[in-house]
Amino acid sequence: MSLSAWSNSSFRIIGELWGEFFGLEEDTREAVSFDVGEMLIVTEKKNKIDEWINISINGRTYAHAVKKKKT
């Protein structure tokens, strides 16, 4: 995700595509690293989340993978 969009509200919007946004993982919240953003959501989706979404920022569109973290 573009650093200009790296925010709690952006992750909330993305998380709500699959359920209720619960919060950000600590490293994401504290901006320790920008290679992966992790969030917690509550969802009734039974299938694995493994999708691509497009995010538009300042007239440019970026494709991003959204996946369930392997546990």
N, CA, C, O and CB atoms as a CASP TS submission, in Angstrom:
PFRMAT TS
TARGET T0000
AUTHOR 0000-0000-0000
METHOD Language model
MODEL 1
PARENT N/A
ATOM      1  N   MET     1       0.851  -1.161   0.000  1.00  0.00           N
ATOM      2  CA  MET     1       0.000   0.000   0.000  1.00  0.00           C
ATOM      3  C   MET     1       0.898   1.225   0.000  1.00  0.00           C
ATOM      4  O   MET     1       1.931   1.248   0.668  1.00  0.00           O
ATOM      5  CB  MET     1      -0.969  -0.003   1.215  1.00  0.00           C
ATOM      6  N   SER     2       0.510   2.217  -0.733  1.00  0.00           N
ATOM      7  CA  SER     2       1.246   3.480  -0.747  1.00  0.00           C
ATOM      8  C   SER     2       1.342   4.023   0.674  1.00  0.00           C
ATOM      9  O   SER     2       0.378   3.953   1.437  1.00  0.00           O
ATOM     10  CB  SER     2       0.561   4.513  -1.686  1.00  0.00           C
ATOM     11  N   LEU     3       2.490   4.559   1.024  1.00  0.00           N
ATOM     12  CA  LEU     3       2.668   5.090   2.375  1.00  0.00           C
ATOM     13  C   LEU     3       1.686   6.209   2.687  1.00  0.00           C
ATOM     14  O   LEU     3       1.334   6.421   3.848  1.00  0.00           O
ATOM     15  CB  LEU     3       4.084   5.592   2.553  1.00  0.00           C
ATOM     16  N   SER     4       1.241   6.925   1.664  1.00  0.00           N
ATOM     17  CA  SER     4       0.275   8.005   1.904  1.00  0.00           C
ATOM     18  C   SER     4      -1.087   7.469   2.343  1.00  0.00           C
ATOM     19  O   SER     4      -1.910   8.217   2.871  1.00  0.00           O
ATOM     20  CB  SER     4       0.112   8.852   0.645  1.00  0.00           C
ATOM     21  N   ALA     5      -1.324   6.176   2.126  1.00  0.00           N
ATOM     22  CA  ALA     5      -2.602   5.574   2.517  1.00  0.00           C
ATOM     23  C   ALA     5      -2.460   4.664   3.732  1.00  0.00           C
ATOM     24  O   ALA     5      -3.439   4.060   4.168  1.00  0.00           O
ATOM     25  CB  ALA     5      -3.187   4.787   1.356  1.00  0.00           C
ATOM     26  N   TRP     6      -1.254   4.560   4.280  1.00  0.00           N
ATOM     27  CA  TRP     6      -0.990   3.657   5.403  1.00  0.00           C
ATOM     28  C   TRP     6      -1.538   4.282   6.679  1.00  0.00           C
ATOM     29  O   TRP     6      -0.838   5.022   7.370  1.00  0.00           O
ATOM     30  CB  TRP     6       0.537   3.362   5.544  1.00  0.00           C
ATOM     31  N   SER     7      -2.795   3.977   6.986  1.00  0.00           N
ATOM     32  CA  SER     7      -3.427   4.573   8.162  1.00  0.00           C
ATOM     33  C   SER     7      -4.473   3.623   8.720  1.00  0.00           C
ATOM     34  O   SER     7      -4.934   2.705   8.041  1.00  0.00           O
ATOM     35  CB  SER     7      -4.066   5.937   7.816  1.00  0.00           C
ATOM     36  N   ASN     8      -4.832   3.863   9.960  1.00  0.00           N
ATOM     37  CA  ASN     8      -5.862   3.062  10.605  1.00  0.00           C
ATOM     38  C   ASN     8      -7.156   3.089   9.800  1.00  0.00           C
ATOM     39  O   ASN     8      -7.806   2.057   9.632  1.00  0.00           O
ATOM     40  CB  ASN     8      -6.114   3.561  12.027  1.00  0.00           C
ATOM     41  N   SER     9      -7.533   4.271   9.300  1.00  0.00           N
ATOM     42  CA  SER     9      -8.795   4.372   8.561  1.00  0.00           C
ATOM     43  C   SER     9      -8.746   3.592   7.247  1.00  0.00           C
ATOM     44  O   SER     9      -9.752   3.008   6.844  1.00  0.00           O
ATOM     45  CB  SER     9      -9.124   5.839   8.282  1.00  0.00           C
ATOM     46  N   SER    10      -7.603   3.573   6.579  1.00  0.00           N
ATOM     47  CA  SER    10      -7.484   2.796   5.337  1.00  0.00           C
ATOM     48  C   SER    10      -7.617   1.309   5.607  1.00  0.00           C
ATOM     49  O   SER    10      -8.318   0.601   4.886  1.00  0.00           O
ATOM     50  CB  SER    10      -6.146   3.082   4.650  1.00  0.00           C
ATOM     51  N   PHE    11      -6.940   0.834   6.651  1.00  0.00           N
ATOM     52  CA  PHE    11      -7.056  -0.578   6.997  1.00  0.00           C
ATOM     53  C   PHE    11      -8.474  -0.917   7.439  1.00  0.00           C
ATOM     54  O   PHE    11      -8.963  -2.011   7.158  1.00  0.00           O
ATOM     55  CB  PHE    11      -6.061  -0.941   8.098  1.00  0.00           C
ATOM     56  N   ARG    12      -9.138   0.007   8.128  1.00  0.00           N
ATOM     57  CA  ARG    12     -10.528  -0.215   8.547  1.00  0.00           C
ATOM     58  C   ARG    12     -11.420  -0.424   7.313  1.00  0.00           C
ATOM     59  O   ARG    12     -12.234  -1.347   7.285  1.00  0.00           O
ATOM     60  CB  ARG    12     -11.045   0.988   9.398  1.00  0.00           C
ATOM     61  N   ILE    13     -11.266   0.425   6.307  1.00  0.00           N
ATOM     62  CA  ILE    13     -12.068   0.314   5.084  1.00  0.00           C
ATOM     63  C   ILE    13     -11.831  -1.034   4.417  1.00  0.00           C
ATOM     64  O   ILE    13     -12.775  -1.694   3.983  1.00  0.00           O
ATOM     65  CB  ILE    13     -11.735   1.461   4.104  1.00  0.00           C
ATOM     66  N   ILE    14     -10.566  -1.439   4.339  1.00  0.00           N
ATOM     67  CA  ILE    14     -10.236  -2.724   3.713  1.00  0.00           C
ATOM     68  C   ILE    14     -10.813  -3.875   4.537  1.00  0.00           C
ATOM     69  O   ILE    14     -11.436  -4.777   3.978  1.00  0.00           O
ATOM     70  CB  ILE    14      -8.701  -2.884   3.566  1.00  0.00           C
ATOM     71  N   GLY    15     -10.618  -3.856   5.842  1.00  0.00           N
ATOM     72  CA  GLY    15     -11.112  -4.933   6.705  1.00  0.00           C
ATOM     73  C   GLY    15     -12.620  -5.085   6.655  1.00  0.00           C
ATOM     74  O   GLY    15     -13.141  -6.199   6.715  1.00  0.00           O
ATOM     75  N   GLU    16     -13.322  -3.964   6.545  1.00  0.00           N
ATOM     76  CA  GLU    16     -14.783  -4.019   6.523  1.00  0.00           C
ATOM     77  C   GLU    16     -15.341  -4.616   5.232  1.00  0.00           C
ATOM     78  O   GLU    16     -16.542  -4.868   5.140  1.00  0.00           O
ATOM     79  CB  GLU    16     -15.345  -2.637   6.719  1.00  0.00           C
ATOM     80  N   LEU    17     -14.485  -4.844   4.238  1.00  0.00           N
ATOM     81  CA  LEU    17     -14.940  -5.569   3.045  1.00  0.00           C
ATOM     82  C   LEU    17     -15.278  -7.016   3.383  1.00  0.00           C
ATOM     83  O   LEU    17     -16.054  -7.657   2.674  1.00  0.00           O
ATOM     84  CB  LEU    17     -13.866  -5.522   1.945  1.00  0.00           C
ATOM     85  N   TRP    18     -14.689  -7.541   4.482  1.00  0.00           N
ATOM     86  CA  TRP    18     -14.900  -8.940   4.863  1.00  0.00           C
ATOM     87  C   TRP    18     -15.589  -9.110   6.196  1.00  0.00           C
ATOM     88  O   TRP    18     -15.976 -10.226   6.543  1.00  0.00           O
ATOM     89  CB  TRP    18     -13.599  -9.653   4.900  1.00  0.00           C
ATOM     90  N   GLY    19     -15.755  -8.051   6.949  1.00  0.00           N
ATOM     91  CA  GLY    19     -16.396  -8.197   8.256  1.00  0.00           C
ATOM     92  C   GLY    19     -16.214  -6.943   9.095  1.00  0.00           C
ATOM     93  O   GLY    19     -16.155  -5.830   8.573  1.00  0.00           O
ATOM     94  N   GLU    20     -16.126  -7.142  10.394  1.00  0.00           N
ATOM     95  CA  GLU    20     -15.971  -6.037  11.341  1.00  0.00           C
ATOM     96  C   GLU    20     -14.494  -5.842  11.666  1.00  0.00           C
ATOM     97  O   GLU    20     -13.825  -6.774  12.114  1.00  0.00           O
ATOM     98  CB  GLU    20     -16.783  -6.300  12.637  1.00  0.00           C
ATOM     99  N   PHE    21     -13.993  -4.645  11.443  1.00  0.00           N
ATOM    100  CA  PHE    21     -12.602  -4.313  11.751  1.00  0.00           C
ATOM    101  C   PHE    21     -12.422  -4.311  13.257  1.00  0.00           C
ATOM    102  O   PHE    21     -13.179  -3.662  13.978  1.00  0.00           O
ATOM    103  CB  PHE    21     -12.200  -2.936  11.145  1.00  0.00           C
ATOM    104  N   PHE    22     -11.413  -5.042  13.736  1.00  0.00           N
ATOM    105  CA  PHE    22     -11.169  -5.165  15.163  1.00  0.00           C
ATOM    106  C   PHE    22      -9.948  -4.373  15.606  1.00  0.00           C
ATOM    107  O   PHE    22      -9.897  -3.899  16.741  1.00  0.00           O
ATOM    108  CB  PHE    22     -11.000  -6.616  15.534  1.00  0.00           C
ATOM    109  N   GLY    23      -8.958  -4.223  14.718  1.00  0.00           N
ATOM    110  CA  GLY    23      -7.761  -3.463  15.061  1.00  0.00           C
ATOM    111  C   GLY    23      -6.581  -3.858  14.196  1.00  0.00           C
ATOM    112  O   GLY    23      -6.680  -4.748  13.350  1.00  0.00           O
ATOM    113  N   LEU    24      -5.466  -3.183  14.421  1.00  0.00           N
ATOM    114  CA  LEU    24      -4.234  -3.463  13.689  1.00  0.00           C
ATOM    115  C   LEU    24      -3.275  -4.256  14.557  1.00  0.00           C
ATOM    116  O   LEU    24      -3.236  -4.085  15.775  1.00  0.00           O
ATOM    117  CB  LEU    24      -3.574  -2.161  13.217  1.00  0.00           C
ATOM    118  N   GLU    25      -2.509  -5.115  13.926  1.00  0.00           N
ATOM    119  CA  GLU    25      -1.434  -5.818  14.606  1.00  0.00           C
ATOM    120  C   GLU    25      -0.415  -4.772  15.046  1.00  0.00           C
ATOM    121  O   GLU    25      -0.263  -3.748  14.379  1.00  0.00           O
ATOM    122  CB  GLU    25      -0.780  -6.910  13.681  1.00  0.00           C
ATOM    123  N   GLU    26       0.280  -5.005  16.143  1.00  0.00           N
ATOM    124  CA  GLU    26       1.148  -3.994  16.757  1.00  0.00           C
ATOM    125  C   GLU    26       2.197  -3.415  15.805  1.00  0.00           C
ATOM    126  O   GLU    26       2.364  -2.196  15.757  1.00  0.00           O
ATOM    127  CB  GLU    26       1.842  -4.589  17.945  1.00  0.00           C
ATOM    128  N   ASP    27       2.910  -4.258  15.046  1.00  0.00           N
ATOM    129  CA  ASP    27       3.939  -3.734  14.132  1.00  0.00           C
ATOM    130  C   ASP    27       3.338  -2.844  13.053  1.00  0.00           C
ATOM    131  O   ASP    27       3.968  -1.876  12.628  1.00  0.00           O
ATOM    132  CB  ASP    27       4.704  -4.885  13.480  1.00  0.00           C
ATOM    133  N   THR    28       2.137  -3.161  12.610  1.00  0.00           N
ATOM    134  CA  THR    28       1.457  -2.326  11.615  1.00  0.00           C
ATOM    135  C   THR    28       1.017  -1.012  12.257  1.00  0.00           C
ATOM    136  O   THR    28       1.217   0.059  11.682  1.00  0.00           O
ATOM    137  CB  THR    28       0.234  -3.072  11.009  1.00  0.00           C
ATOM    138  N   ARG    29       0.427  -1.090  13.431  1.00  0.00           N
ATOM    139  CA  ARG    29      -0.042   0.101  14.139  1.00  0.00           C
ATOM    140  C   ARG    29       1.113   1.053  14.469  1.00  0.00           C
ATOM    141  O   ARG    29       0.965   2.270  14.368  1.00  0.00           O
ATOM    142  CB  ARG    29      -0.769  -0.303  15.424  1.00  0.00           C
ATOM    143  N   GLU    30       2.249   0.501  14.858  1.00  0.00           N
ATOM    144  CA  GLU    30       3.399   1.313  15.245  1.00  0.00           C
ATOM    145  C   GLU    30       4.308   1.652  14.062  1.00  0.00           C
ATOM    146  O   GLU    30       5.341   2.297  14.242  1.00  0.00           O
ATOM    147  CB  GLU    30       4.198   0.594  16.307  1.00  0.00           C
ATOM    148  N   ALA    31       3.931   1.220  12.847  1.00  0.00           N
ATOM    149  CA  ALA    31       4.695   1.485  11.614  1.00  0.00           C
ATOM    150  C   ALA    31       6.143   1.016  11.746  1.00  0.00           C
ATOM    151  O   ALA    31       7.073   1.723  11.358  1.00  0.00           O
ATOM    152  CB  ALA    31       4.662   2.988  11.273  1.00  0.00           C
ATOM    153  N   VAL    32       6.320  -0.187  12.299  1.00  0.00           N
ATOM    154  CA  VAL    32       7.650  -0.775  12.444  1.00  0.00           C
ATOM    155  C   VAL    32       8.202  -1.182  11.084  1.00  0.00           C
ATOM    156  O   VAL    32       9.394  -1.039  10.813  1.00  0.00           O
ATOM    157  CB  VAL    32       7.606  -1.990  13.388  1.00  0.00           C
ATOM    158  N   SER    33       7.321  -1.689  10.239  1.00  0.00           N
ATOM    159  CA  SER    33       7.713  -2.151   8.907  1.00  0.00           C
ATOM    160  C   SER    33       6.567  -1.868   7.947  1.00  0.00           C
ATOM    161  O   SER    33       5.401  -1.873   8.340  1.00  0.00           O
ATOM    162  CB  SER    33       8.076  -3.676   8.913  1.00  0.00           C
ATOM    163  N   PHE    34       6.904  -1.622   6.695  1.00  0.00           N
ATOM    164  CA  PHE    34       5.873  -1.314   5.705  1.00  0.00           C
ATOM    165  C   PHE    34       5.763  -2.384   4.612  1.00  0.00           C
ATOM    166  O   PHE    34       5.117  -2.154   3.591  1.00  0.00           O
ATOM    167  CB  PHE    34       6.160   0.032   5.072  1.00  0.00           C
ATOM    168  N   ASP    35       6.383  -3.540   4.815  1.00  0.00           N
ATOM    169  CA  ASP    35       6.300  -4.582   3.791  1.00  0.00           C
ATOM    170  C   ASP    35       5.002  -5.362   3.858  1.00  0.00           C
ATOM    171  O   ASP    35       4.531  -5.872   2.841  1.00  0.00           O
ATOM    172  CB  ASP    35       7.462  -5.531   3.923  1.00  0.00           C
ATOM    173  N   VAL    36       4.410  -5.462   5.063  1.00  0.00           N
ATOM    174  CA  VAL    36       3.142  -6.171   5.247  1.00  0.00           C
ATOM    175  C   VAL    36       2.327  -5.412   6.285  1.00  0.00           C
ATOM    176  O   VAL    36       2.854  -4.987   7.313  1.00  0.00           O
ATOM    177  CB  VAL    36       3.374  -7.664   5.687  1.00  0.00           C
ATOM    178  N   GLY    37       1.047  -5.246   6.009  1.00  0.00           N
ATOM    179  CA  GLY    37       0.142  -4.651   6.995  1.00  0.00           C
ATOM    180  C   GLY    37      -0.808  -5.722   7.480  1.00  0.00           C
ATOM    181  O   GLY    37      -1.458  -6.390   6.676  1.00  0.00           O
ATOM    182  N   GLU    38      -0.896  -5.894   8.796  1.00  0.00           N
ATOM    183  CA  GLU    38      -1.751  -6.932   9.353  1.00  0.00           C
ATOM    184  C   GLU    38      -2.841  -6.321  10.217  1.00  0.00           C
ATOM    185  O   GLU    38      -2.598  -5.413  11.013  1.00  0.00           O
ATOM    186  CB  GLU    38      -0.925  -7.930  10.166  1.00  0.00           C
ATOM    187  N   MET    39      -4.056  -6.844  10.039  1.00  0.00           N
ATOM    188  CA  MET    39      -5.188  -6.366  10.813  1.00  0.00           C
ATOM    189  C   MET    39      -5.982  -7.547  11.337  1.00  0.00           C
ATOM    190  O   MET    39      -5.851  -8.672  10.854  1.00  0.00           O
ATOM    191  CB  MET    39      -6.080  -5.443   9.968  1.00  0.00           C
ATOM    192  N   LEU    40      -6.793  -7.274  12.318  1.00  0.00           N
ATOM    193  CA  LEU    40      -7.698  -8.277  12.867  1.00  0.00           C
ATOM    194  C   LEU    40      -9.113  -7.902  12.473  1.00  0.00           C
ATOM    195  O   LEU    40      -9.529  -6.753  12.623  1.00  0.00           O
ATOM    196  CB  LEU    40      -7.557  -8.388  14.417  1.00  0.00           C
ATOM    197  N   ILE    41      -9.851  -8.883  11.967  1.00  0.00           N
ATOM    198  CA  ILE    41     -11.250  -8.665  11.640  1.00  0.00           C
ATOM    199  C   ILE    41     -12.075  -9.817  12.199  1.00  0.00           C
ATOM    200  O   ILE    41     -11.573 -10.924  12.395  1.00  0.00           O
ATOM    201  CB  ILE    41     -11.451  -8.531  10.110  1.00  0.00           C
ATOM    202  N   VAL    42     -13.330  -9.540  12.446  1.00  0.00           N
ATOM    203  CA  VAL    42     -14.302 -10.564  12.817  1.00  0.00           C
ATOM    204  C   VAL    42     -15.163 -10.773  11.587  1.00  0.00           C
ATOM    205  O   VAL    42     -15.785  -9.835  11.088  1.00  0.00           O
ATOM    206  CB  VAL    42     -15.168 -10.151  14.087  1.00  0.00           C
ATOM    207  N   THR    43     -15.198 -12.003  11.099  1.00  0.00           N
ATOM    208  CA  THR    43     -15.931 -12.272   9.864  1.00  0.00           C
ATOM    209  C   THR    43     -16.718 -13.565   9.971  1.00  0.00           C
ATOM    210  O   THR    43     -16.363 -14.472  10.724  1.00  0.00           O
ATOM    211  CB  THR    43     -14.976 -12.338   8.676  1.00  0.00           C
ATOM    212  N   GLU    44     -17.778 -13.628   9.213  1.00  0.00           N
ATOM    213  CA  GLU    44     -18.538 -14.868   9.107  1.00  0.00           C
ATOM    214  C   GLU    44     -18.136 -15.636   7.854  1.00  0.00           C
ATOM    215  O   GLU    44     -18.675 -16.707   7.577  1.00  0.00           O
ATOM    216  CB  GLU    44     -20.045 -14.579   9.094  1.00  0.00           C
ATOM    217  N   LYS    45     -17.198 -15.092   7.107  1.00  0.00           N
ATOM    218  CA  LYS    45     -16.731 -15.752   5.880  1.00  0.00           C
ATOM    219  C   LYS    45     -16.065 -17.073   6.260  1.00  0.00           C
ATOM    220  O   LYS    45     -15.140 -17.105   7.072  1.00  0.00           O
ATOM    221  CB  LYS    45     -15.735 -14.832   5.082  1.00  0.00           C
ATOM    222  N   LYS    46     -16.536 -18.132   5.677  1.00  0.00           N
ATOM    223  CA  LYS    46     -16.019 -19.455   5.994  1.00  0.00           C
ATOM    224  C   LYS    46     -14.822 -19.843   5.117  1.00  0.00           C
ATOM    225  O   LYS    46     -13.968 -20.625   5.534  1.00  0.00           O
ATOM    226  CB  LYS    46     -17.120 -20.481   5.842  1.00  0.00           C
ATOM    227  N   ASN    47     -14.769 -19.295   3.912  1.00  0.00           N
ATOM    228  CA  ASN    47     -13.674 -19.618   3.012  1.00  0.00           C
ATOM    229  C   ASN    47     -12.447 -18.793   3.338  1.00  0.00           C
ATOM    230  O   ASN    47     -12.532 -17.745   3.979  1.00  0.00           O
ATOM    231  CB  ASN    47     -14.087 -19.395   1.566  1.00  0.00           C
ATOM    232  N   LYS    48     -11.309 -19.282   2.889  1.00  0.00           N
ATOM    233  CA  LYS    48     -10.049 -18.576   3.069  1.00  0.00           C
ATOM    234  C   LYS    48     -10.097 -17.237   2.333  1.00  0.00           C
ATOM    235  O   LYS    48     -10.613 -17.160   1.218  1.00  0.00           O
ATOM    236  CB  LYS    48      -8.865 -19.434   2.566  1.00  0.00           C
ATOM    237  N   ILE    49      -9.567 -16.197   2.943  1.00  0.00           N
ATOM    238  CA  ILE    49      -9.476 -14.890   2.284  1.00  0.00           C
ATOM    239  C   ILE    49      -8.181 -14.866   1.496  1.00  0.00           C
ATOM    240  O   ILE    49      -7.096 -14.936   2.073  1.00  0.00           O
ATOM    241  CB  ILE    49      -9.532 -13.704   3.321  1.00  0.00           C
ATOM    242  N   ASP    50      -8.289 -14.770   0.191  1.00  0.00           N
ATOM    243  CA  ASP    50      -7.141 -14.738  -0.708  1.00  0.00           C
ATOM    244  C   ASP    50      -7.596 -14.015  -1.970  1.00  0.00           C
ATOM    245  O   ASP    50      -7.932 -14.648  -2.971  1.00  0.00           O
ATOM    246  CB  ASP    50      -6.599 -16.193  -1.029  1.00  0.00           C
ATOM    247  N   GLU    51      -7.604 -12.688  -1.914  1.00  0.00           N
ATOM    248  CA  GLU    51      -8.167 -11.887  -2.993  1.00  0.00           C
ATOM    249  C   GLU    51      -7.276 -10.693  -3.310  1.00  0.00           C
ATOM    250  O   GLU    51      -6.375 -10.345  -2.548  1.00  0.00           O
ATOM    251  CB  GLU    51      -9.571 -11.414  -2.626  1.00  0.00           C
ATOM    252  N   TRP    52      -7.549 -10.085  -4.442  1.00  0.00           N
ATOM    253  CA  TRP    52      -6.888  -8.844  -4.845  1.00  0.00           C
ATOM    254  C   TRP    52      -7.910  -7.719  -4.811  1.00  0.00           C
ATOM    255  O   TRP    52      -9.058  -7.891  -5.219  1.00  0.00           O
ATOM    256  CB  TRP    52      -6.250  -8.974  -6.265  1.00  0.00           C
ATOM    257  N   ILE    53      -7.472  -6.556  -4.313  1.00  0.00           N
ATOM    258  CA  ILE    53      -8.321  -5.372  -4.342  1.00  0.00           C
ATOM    259  C   ILE    53      -7.541  -4.236  -4.985  1.00  0.00           C
ATOM    260  O   ILE    53      -6.310  -4.235  -4.976  1.00  0.00           O
ATOM    261  CB  ILE    53      -8.800  -4.983  -2.909  1.00  0.00           C
ATOM    262  N   ASN    54      -8.256  -3.276  -5.538  1.00  0.00           N
ATOM    263  CA  ASN    54      -7.635  -2.080  -6.104  1.00  0.00           C
ATOM    264  C   ASN    54      -7.884  -0.907  -5.170  1.00  0.00           C
ATOM    265  O   ASN    54      -9.003  -0.696  -4.703  1.00  0.00           O
ATOM    266  CB  ASN    54      -8.186  -1.780  -7.529  1.00  0.00           C
ATOM    267  N   ILE    55      -6.835  -0.154  -4.906  1.00  0.00           N
ATOM    268  CA  ILE    55      -6.932   1.036  -4.073  1.00  0.00           C
ATOM    269  C   ILE    55      -6.487   2.229  -4.908  1.00  0.00           C
ATOM    270  O   ILE    55      -5.384   2.233  -5.456  1.00  0.00           O
ATOM    271  CB  ILE    55      -6.071   0.899  -2.772  1.00  0.00           C
ATOM    272  N   SER    56      -7.347   3.240  -5.002  1.00  0.00           N
ATOM    273  CA  SER    56      -7.032   4.443  -5.773  1.00  0.00           C
ATOM    274  C   SER    56      -6.582   5.553  -4.829  1.00  0.00           C
ATOM    275  O   SER    56      -7.255   5.871  -3.848  1.00  0.00           O
ATOM    276  CB  SER    56      -8.258   4.902  -6.609  1.00  0.00           C
ATOM    277  N   ILE    57      -5.426   6.133  -5.151  1.00  0.00           N
ATOM    278  CA  ILE    57      -4.848   7.206  -4.350  1.00  0.00           C
ATOM    279  C   ILE    57      -4.354   8.291  -5.302  1.00  0.00           C
ATOM    280  O   ILE    57      -3.503   8.045  -6.156  1.00  0.00           O
ATOM    281  CB  ILE    57      -3.686   6.678  -3.437  1.00  0.00           C
ATOM    282  N   ASN    58      -4.893   9.478  -5.142  1.00  0.00           N
ATOM    283  CA  ASN    58      -4.480  10.613  -5.967  1.00  0.00           C
ATOM    284  C   ASN    58      -4.495  10.291  -7.467  1.00  0.00           C
ATOM    285  O   ASN    58      -3.572  10.654  -8.196  1.00  0.00           O
ATOM    286  CB  ASN    58      -3.091  11.063  -5.557  1.00  0.00           C
ATOM    287  N   GLY    59      -5.539   9.614  -7.912  1.00  0.00           N
ATOM    288  CA  GLY    59      -5.694   9.322  -9.328  1.00  0.00           C
ATOM    289  C   GLY    59      -4.925   8.112  -9.836  1.00  0.00           C
ATOM    290  O   GLY    59      -5.033   7.777 -11.015  1.00  0.00           O
ATOM    291  N   ARG    60      -4.168   7.459  -8.998  1.00  0.00           N
ATOM    292  CA  ARG    60      -3.439   6.244  -9.387  1.00  0.00           C
ATOM    293  C   ARG    60      -4.070   5.052  -8.684  1.00  0.00           C
ATOM    294  O   ARG    60      -4.494   5.152  -7.533  1.00  0.00           O
ATOM    295  CB  ARG    60      -1.916   6.355  -9.033  1.00  0.00           C
ATOM    296  N   THR    61      -4.130   3.928  -9.381  1.00  0.00           N
ATOM    297  CA  THR    61      -4.722   2.723  -8.819  1.00  0.00           C
ATOM    298  C   THR    61      -3.642   1.687  -8.572  1.00  0.00           C
ATOM    299  O   THR    61      -2.802   1.423  -9.432  1.00  0.00           O
ATOM    300  CB  THR    61      -5.809   2.159  -9.749  1.00  0.00           C
ATOM    301  N   TYR    62      -3.677   1.104  -7.379  1.00  0.00           N
ATOM    302  CA  TYR    62      -2.703   0.099  -6.976  1.00  0.00           C
ATOM    303  C   TYR    62      -3.433  -1.193  -6.640  1.00  0.00           C
ATOM    304  O   TYR    62      -4.462  -1.167  -5.965  1.00  0.00           O
ATOM    305  CB  TYR    62      -1.861   0.588  -5.767  1.00  0.00           C
ATOM    306  N   ALA    63      -2.906  -2.325  -7.107  1.00  0.00           N
ATOM    307  CA  ALA    63      -3.471  -3.638  -6.785  1.00  0.00           C
ATOM    308  C   ALA    63      -2.780  -4.164  -5.531  1.00  0.00           C
ATOM    309  O   ALA    63      -1.559  -4.076  -5.398  1.00  0.00           O
ATOM    310  CB  ALA    63      -3.305  -4.642  -7.982  1.00  0.00           C
ATOM    311  N   HIS    64      -3.579  -4.714  -4.610  1.00  0.00           N
ATOM    312  CA  HIS    64      -3.037  -5.239  -3.357  1.00  0.00           C
ATOM    313  C   HIS    64      -3.636  -6.603  -3.069  1.00  0.00           C
ATOM    314  O   HIS    64      -4.832  -6.825  -3.259  1.00  0.00           O
ATOM    315  CB  HIS    64      -3.313  -4.272  -2.186  1.00  0.00           C
ATOM    316  N   ALA    65      -2.785  -7.518  -2.605  1.00  0.00           N
ATOM    317  CA  ALA    65      -3.252  -8.829  -2.196  1.00  0.00           C
ATOM    318  C   ALA    65      -3.748  -8.767  -0.760  1.00  0.00           C
ATOM    319  O   ALA    65      -3.136  -8.122   0.091  1.00  0.00           O
ATOM    320  CB  ALA    65      -2.137  -9.881  -2.345  1.00  0.00           C
ATOM    321  N   VAL    66      -4.858  -9.440  -0.500  1.00  0.00           N
ATOM    322  CA  VAL    66      -5.399  -9.543   0.854  1.00  0.00           C
ATOM    323  C   VAL    66      -5.532 -11.031   1.136  1.00  0.00           C
ATOM    324  O   VAL    66      -6.237 -11.754   0.433  1.00  0.00           O
ATOM    325  CB  VAL    66      -6.792  -8.781   1.010  1.00  0.00           C
ATOM    326  N   LYS    67      -4.836 -11.476   2.184  1.00  0.00           N
ATOM    327  CA  LYS    67      -4.827 -12.908   2.500  1.00  0.00           C
ATOM    328  C   LYS    67      -4.959 -13.122   3.995  1.00  0.00           C
ATOM    329  O   LYS    67      -4.545 -12.293   4.806  1.00  0.00           O
ATOM    330  CB  LYS    67      -3.540 -13.574   1.982  1.00  0.00           C
ATOM    331  N   LYS    68      -5.548 -14.254   4.333  1.00  0.00           N
ATOM    332  CA  LYS    68      -5.582 -14.666   5.733  1.00  0.00           C
ATOM    333  C   LYS    68      -4.187 -15.095   6.123  1.00  0.00           C
ATOM    334  O   LYS    68      -3.523 -15.829   5.392  1.00  0.00           O
ATOM    335  CB  LYS    68      -6.611 -15.813   5.975  1.00  0.00           C
ATOM    336  N   LYS    69      -3.747 -14.635   7.278  1.00  0.00           N
ATOM    337  CA  LYS    69      -2.420 -14.990   7.780  1.00  0.00           C
ATOM    338  C   LYS    69      -2.393 -16.475   8.120  1.00  0.00           C
ATOM    339  O   LYS    69      -3.325 -17.006   8.725  1.00  0.00           O
ATOM    340  CB  LYS    69      -2.045 -14.134   9.024  1.00  0.00           C
ATOM    341  N   LYS    70      -1.318 -17.129   7.724  1.00  0.00           N
ATOM    342  CA  LYS    70      -1.153 -18.537   8.080  1.00  0.00           C
ATOM    343  C   LYS    70      -0.865 -18.642   9.555  1.00  0.00           C
ATOM    344  O   LYS    70      -0.017 -17.926  10.088  1.00  0.00           O
ATOM    345  CB  LYS    70      -0.027 -19.198   7.259  1.00  0.00           C
ATOM    346  N   THR    71      -1.582 -19.547  10.218  1.00  0.00           N
ATOM    347  CA  THR    71      -1.393 -19.694  11.663  1.00  0.00           C
ATOM    348  C   THR    71      -0.744 -21.006  11.986  1.00  0.00           C
ATOM    349  O   THR    71      -0.506 -21.305  13.156  1.00  0.00           O
ATOM    350  CB  THR    71      -2.714 -19.577  12.398  1.00  0.00           C
TER
END
